[in-house]
Amino acid sequence: MSSQTTTDELLSDRAQQLLKMLVEHYIRDGQPVGSRTLSRDLGMNLSAATIRNVMADLEALGFVASPHTSAGRVPTDKGYRFFVDTLLKFQPLEDEKIAAIQTRLDEHTDDPKALVAAASQLLSNVTRLAGVVTLPRQSHASLSQIEFVPLSDNRVLAILIVNGREVQNRILHLDRYYSPDELRHASNYLNQEFGGKELREVREHLLNQLKETREHLNRTMLDAIHLAQHVVNTPVNGRMEYVMAGETNLMGFAELSNVEKLRRLFEAFTQQRDILHLLDQSLKAEGVQIFIGQESGYTILDECSIVTAPYTLDREVVGVLGVIGPTRMAYERVIPIVDITAKLLGSALNSRA
């Protein structure tokens, strides 16, 4: 078979079956797969030479690659993507495992943070990969009260009371010093103007007010708007955006076990920014999302796959969960686990609401 053969012609049933077997072998063993191995296990009346020809075509089209150290081949990101989208047969999670996850989550329905931590740990335990779950976003967060406390070096502590009971603290780094009197006047203005309003609504009001000519805004109003903009655009101080468990599971995979690679990977987990960007993409999508290797757009994750699914509260997406592992993860098991855990976490949150 010529390497000029079109993709449609090449990926016949025979070629797809060979690719499927190669991917499954590599996921299981982590070693390049040779034509002799495929010939022995395929159960088809194909010679090793015929299989080598098919493999050469698959390699020319970018579905597999040949490592320098071996005559065998390994799947590429493109090969994994075709495998996941076209060839994969899912392994449904057993009823007893589903019941065990549900029971474990139900133990924490009184505490959303503990619930998220339990879900992350469960994902890690069941998949033997790293589990990650974002904290649920509040679908309705209204500002009950705001106060400002001056700190050193042009910093101000903003204390918010949200929904009448939840206290949030945020440290603001400002471009000038604000006196206690200025801060008190600003908080009085904001409480009078925005008390009881949704934080989203507050953000819109602030933008609209700044569009007004400054002639219509006195100094106190300008100060208050400036401070409030910092509040609504600053992450909550000291609060984790997501909870991760089982990072050390990744050390068991040869392709990720390089010390420097692990150090940079764990550093990315700690900084959270890049991972959160990926998870945010999943918030806007329906169902399970899979980022394979370079599809993530982050070099540090080139040899990883991330499988995610959003979870809901009152039919509104409030967070996302998933697992991070090597590209040769057992997708047929991992994808259903992520999918069902997202549904069970949403169910647990709704039973609490």
C-alpha positions in Angstrom: 0.0 0.0 0.0 1.5 3.3 -1.1 2.1 6.1 1.4 0.3 8.4 -1.0 -3.0 6.5 -0.3 -5.7 8.9 0.9 -6.7 8.9 4.6 -10.1 7.6 3.7 -8.7 4.7 1.8 -6.0 3.9 4.3 -8.2 3.9 7.3 -10.1 0.9 6.1 -11.5 -1.5 8.6 -8.2 -3.4 8.6 -6.1 -0.3 9.2 -8.5 0.9 11.9 -8.3 -2.4 13.6 -4.5 -2.4 13.5 -4.4 1.2 14.9 -6.9 0.3 17.6 -4.8 -2.7 18.7 -1.6 -0.7 18.6 -3.1 2.0 20.8 -4.5 -0.5 23.3 -1.2 -2.3 23.5 0.7 0.9 24.1 -1.8 2.1 26.7 -1.5 -1.2 28.6 2.3 -1.7 28.4 3.9 1.7 27.7 6.2 0.1 25.2 6.5 0.6 21.4 4.5 -2.0 19.5 6.1 -4.0 16.7 4.5 -5.5 13.6 5.3 -9.0 14.9 3.3 -8.4 18.1 0.3 -7.1 16.1 0.5 -10.1 13.7 0.5 -12.5 16.7 -2.4 -10.9 18.5 -4.6 -9.6 15.7 -6.3 -12.9 14.9 -6.3 -11.9 11.2 -4.6 -13.8 8.4 -2.1 -11.0 7.8 1.6 -11.3 7.4 4.0 -9.2 9.4 5.1 -7.6 6.1 1.6 -6.6 5.3 1.2 -5.1 8.8 4.5 -3.2 8.4 3.2 -1.7 5.2 0.0 -0.5 6.9 1.9 0.8 9.8 4.2 2.7 7.4 1.2 4.4 5.9 -0.3 5.3 9.3 3.1 6.8 10.2 3.2 8.8 7.0 -0.2 10.2 7.8 0.8 11.1 11.4 -1.2 8.5 13.3 1.8 6.7 14.7 5.5 7.4 15.2 8.7 5.4 15.5 10.9 6.2 18.6 14.6 6.3 17.8 15.2 3.5 20.4 12.9 0.9 18.9 11.6 -0.6 15.7 8.1 -0.5 17.2 5.6 2.3 16.9 3.7 4.5 19.4 0.5 6.5 18.9 0.7 10.2 18.2 -1.8 12.8 19.5 -3.5 12.5 16.2 -3.6 8.7 16.6 -5.1 9.0 20.1 -7.7 11.5 18.9 -8.8 9.2 16.1 -8.9 6.3 18.6 -11.0 8.3 21.1 -13.4 9.7 18.6 -13.9 6.7 16.3 -12.6 3.4 17.7 -13.2 3.6 21.5 -15.6 1.3 23.2 -16.5 2.6 26.7 -16.5 0.4 29.8 -19.5 1.4 31.8 -18.8 1.9 35.5 -20.2 -1.0 37.7 -23.3 -0.3 39.7 -21.5 -1.0 43.0 -18.8 1.6 42.2 -21.4 4.2 41.2 -23.2 3.5 44.5 -19.9 3.8 46.4 -19.1 7.2 44.9 -22.6 8.4 45.6 -22.4 7.3 49.2 -19.0 9.0 49.7 -20.2 12.3 48.2 -23.4 12.2 50.3 -21.3 12.2 53.4 -20.3 15.8 52.6 -23.4 17.5 51.3 -23.4 19.9 54.2 -20.0 21.4 53.2 -19.4 22.3 49.5 -15.6 22.6 49.9 -15.4 19.1 51.6 -17.7 17.8 48.9 -15.4 19.1 46.1 -12.3 17.6 48.0 -14.1 14.3 48.3 -14.9 14.3 44.6 -11.3 15.1 43.7 -10.0 12.3 45.9 -12.5 9.8 44.5 -11.5 10.6 40.9 -7.9 10.0 41.8 -8.6 6.8 43.7 -10.8 5.2 41.0 -8.6 6.2 37.9 -5.2 6.2 39.6 -4.5 9.5 38.0 -4.6 13.1 39.3 -8.2 14.3 40.1 -9.1 17.9 39.9 -12.4 19.7 40.8 -13.1 23.5 40.7 -15.0 25.0 43.6 -18.6 25.6 42.7 -19.2 29.2 41.5 -22.1 30.9 43.2 -24.9 31.2 40.7 -26.5 34.0 42.8 -24.1 36.1 44.9 -25.6 39.3 46.3 -23.5 41.9 48.1 -24.9 42.4 51.6 -22.1 44.7 53.0 -18.6 45.8 52.2 -16.0 47.4 54.4 -12.4 48.5 53.8 -9.5 48.3 56.2 -6.2 50.2 55.4 -3.0 48.1 55.4 0.6 49.0 54.6 2.1 49.9 51.3 -1.0 51.2 49.6 -2.8 47.9 50.3 -6.4 47.7 51.5 -8.3 44.7 52.9 -11.8 44.5 51.5 -14.3 42.6 53.6 -17.4 41.4 51.8 -20.5 39.8 53.2 -22.2 37.9 50.5 -25.7 36.4 50.6 -26.1 37.7 54.1 -23.8 35.2 55.7 -20.6 34.3 53.7 -17.6 36.4 54.5 -15.0 36.9 51.8 -11.7 38.8 52.2 -9.7 40.3 49.4 -6.5 42.2 49.5 -6.4 45.1 47.0 -3.1 46.5 45.7 -3.8 50.2 44.9 -1.9 52.9 43.1 -2.1 55.4 46.1 -2.7 55.6 49.8 -6.3 55.8 51.0 -7.0 57.3 54.4 -9.4 55.6 56.9 -11.9 58.4 56.3 -11.8 58.0 52.5 -12.3 54.2 52.9 -15.2 54.7 55.3 -16.9 57.2 52.9 -16.4 54.8 50.0 -17.8 51.8 51.8 -20.8 53.9 53.0 -21.5 54.9 49.4 -21.1 51.4 48.0 -23.4 49.9 50.7 -26.0 52.5 50.0 -25.8 52.2 46.2 -25.2 48.4 45.8 -26.3 46.7 49.0 -28.5 43.7 48.1 -27.6 43.6 44.4 -26.0 40.7 42.6 -22.3 41.0 42.2 -22.7 40.7 38.4 -25.1 43.6 38.5 -22.6 45.6 40.6 -19.9 45.0 38.0 -22.3 46.3 35.2 -23.3 49.3 37.3 -19.6 50.2 37.9 -18.8 50.1 34.2 -21.9 52.3 33.4 -21.1 54.8 36.1 -17.5 55.2 34.8 -18.9 56.1 31.4 -20.6 59.1 32.9 -18.6 62.4 32.7 -16.4 62.9 35.7 -18.1 66.2 36.3 -21.2 64.3 37.6 -19.1 62.2 40.0 -17.7 63.7 43.2 -14.4 62.5 44.8 -16.1 60.0 47.1 -18.0 58.4 44.3 -14.9 58.2 42.1 -12.9 56.6 45.0 -15.7 54.2 45.8 -16.0 53.1 42.2 -12.2 52.7 41.8 -12.1 50.5 45.0 -15.1 48.5 44.0 -13.7 47.7 40.6 -10.6 46.3 42.3 -12.9 44.2 44.5 -14.9 42.6 41.7 -11.8 41.9 39.6 -9.7 40.4 42.4 -9.7 36.7 43.3 -10.9 35.8 46.7 -7.9 36.0 49.0 -6.6 32.6 50.2 -9.2 30.6 48.4 -8.2 27.7 46.2 -9.8 27.9 42.8 -9.7 24.1 42.4 -8.8 21.1 44.5 -6.4 18.5 43.2 -5.6 15.0 44.6 -3.3 12.2 43.5 -0.6 14.2 41.7 1.9 11.6 42.9 0.1 9.0 40.8 1.7 10.6 37.8 5.1 9.6 39.0 4.3 6.0 38.2 4.3 6.6 34.4 7.7 6.4 32.7 7.0 9.2 30.2 6.3 11.6 33.1 8.8 10.4 35.6 11.7 12.7 34.6 12.4 14.8 37.7 12.6 18.1 35.9 9.4 17.3 33.9 7.6 16.5 37.2 8.9 19.6 38.9 7.5 21.8 36.1 4.3 19.9 36.0 3.7 20.2 39.7 4.6 23.8 39.5 1.9 24.3 36.9 -0.6 22.6 39.3 0.4 24.9 42.1 0.2 28.1 40.1 -3.2 26.9 38.8 -3.5 29.6 36.0 -3.0 27.4 33.0 -5.0 24.5 34.3 -7.9 26.8 35.2 -7.9 28.2 31.7 -8.4 24.7 30.4 -11.1 24.0 32.9 -12.8 27.3 32.1 -13.1 26.1 28.5 -15.0 23.0 29.8 -17.4 25.2 31.7 -18.8 26.5 28.4 -19.0 23.1 26.8 -21.6 20.3 27.1 -20.6 16.9 28.3 -17.1 15.4 28.5 -14.2 17.3 26.9 -10.8 15.6 26.2 -7.6 17.5 25.6 -4.9 15.2 24.2 -1.3 16.2 24.4 -0.6 19.4 22.5 -4.3 20.1 22.1 -4.2 21.8 25.5 -2.0 24.6 24.1 0.4 24.4 27.1 3.9 22.9 26.5 4.1 21.5 30.0 1.0 19.3 29.2 2.3 18.0 25.9 2.6 14.5 27.2 -0.6 14.6 29.2 -4.3 14.2 28.5 -7.1 16.0 30.5 -10.6 14.6 30.6 -13.2 17.0 32.0 -16.9 17.3 32.5 -19.0 20.2 33.9 -21.3 19.8 36.9 -24.5 21.7 37.6 -26.5 23.2 40.4 -30.2 24.0 39.7 -29.5 23.1 36.0 -26.8 25.8 35.8 -23.1 24.9 35.3 -21.2 26.0 38.4 -18.0 24.0 38.1 -16.0 21.4 36.3 -14.1 18.3 37.3 -11.7 15.9 35.6 -8.5 13.9 35.6 -5.0 14.6 34.4 -2.8 11.8 33.3 -0.4 10.6 30.5 -1.7 10.5 26.9 -1.7 6.7 27.2 -4.4 6.7 29.9 -7.2 4.1 29.7 -9.7 6.3 28.0 -12.4 3.6 27.8 -12.5 3.6 31.7 -11.6 7.2 32.5 -14.2 8.9 30.3 -17.2 7.2 31.9 -15.8 7.7 35.4 -15.5 11.5 34.8 -18.9 11.7 33.2 -20.7 9.8 36.0 -18.8 11.6 38.8 -19.8 15.0 37.4 -23.4 13.9 37.4 -23.2 12.5 41.0 -21.5 15.7 42.3 -24.2 17.8 40.8 -26.8 15.5 42.3 -25.1 15.8 45.7 -25.0 19.7 45.4 -28.7 19.8 44.5 -29.7 17.6 47.4 -28.1 20.2 49.6 -29.7 23.2 48.0 
